[in-house]
Amino acid sequence: MTMNPIDRQFEEMAAATPKIDERAFAFSVWQRIHHRPKPWRSLVKGLRSVSPGVAWRAAPAAMALVAGSISGAALATDRDVDDLAVFTSHAPYSISALADLPKAGS
C-alpha cells in the first residue's frame, strides 16, 4: 500500500532533527526582548526637537477651535429632537425637502 504524499511529508518532518540549538535560540530571543528600546522613548526624543515650532504653529488653530466651539454652543438652540426624524419624508435634510428648495438666483 502506498502512503499518501502528505502523510509521507509529515513522517519525514517528524523524523528530522532541528538544526538549531534551542537553548541558544531562546537565550537570544529573551536578550532581544529585554534589551529592546522602548518605542515611546524614541518618539519623545523626536518630539522634543520639533515641539516649540509645532506649538507656535498650532496655537492659532487651537484658539480658533476653542472660539468656534464656544460660539457654536452659544448659538445652538434647545429643541426637542426626534432621533428617528431623519427617516421621515419631511426631515430638513431629506432629499425630498432639499429638492423643494428654491433655486439660487430665482
C-alpha positions, 0 to 999 in steps of 0.5 A, spaced: 500 500 500 502 506 498 502 512 503 499 518 501 504 524 499 502 528 505 502 523 510 509 521 507 511 529 508 509 529 515 513 522 517 519 525 514 518 532 518 517 528 524 523 524 523 528 530 522 532 533 527 532 541 528 538 544 526 538 549 531 540 549 538 534 551 542 537 553 548 541 558 544 535 560 540 531 562 546 537 565 550 537 570 544 530 571 543 529 573 551 536 578 550 532 581 544 526 582 548 529 585 554 534 589 551 529 592 546 528 600 546 522 602 548 518 605 542 515 611 546 522 613 548 524 614 541 518 618 539 519 623 545 526 624 543 523 626 536 518 630 539 522 634 543 526 637 537 520 639 533 515 641 539 516 649 540 515 650 532 509 645 532 506 649 538 507 656 535 504 653 529 498 650 532 496 655 537 492 659 532 488 653 530 487 651 537 484 658 539 480 658 533 477 651 535 476 653 542 472 660 539 468 656 534 466 651 539 464 656 544 460 660 539 457 654 536 454 652 543 452 659 544 448 659 538 445 652 538 438 652 540 434 647 545 429 643 541 426 637 542 429 632 537 426 626 534 432 621 533 428 617 528 426 624 524 431 623 519 427 617 516 421 621 515 419 624 508 419 631 511 426 631 515 430 638 513 435 634 510 431 629 506 432 629 499 425 630 498 425 637 502 432 639 499 429 638 492 423 643 494 428 648 495 428 654 491 433 655 486 439 660 487 438 666 483 430 665 482 
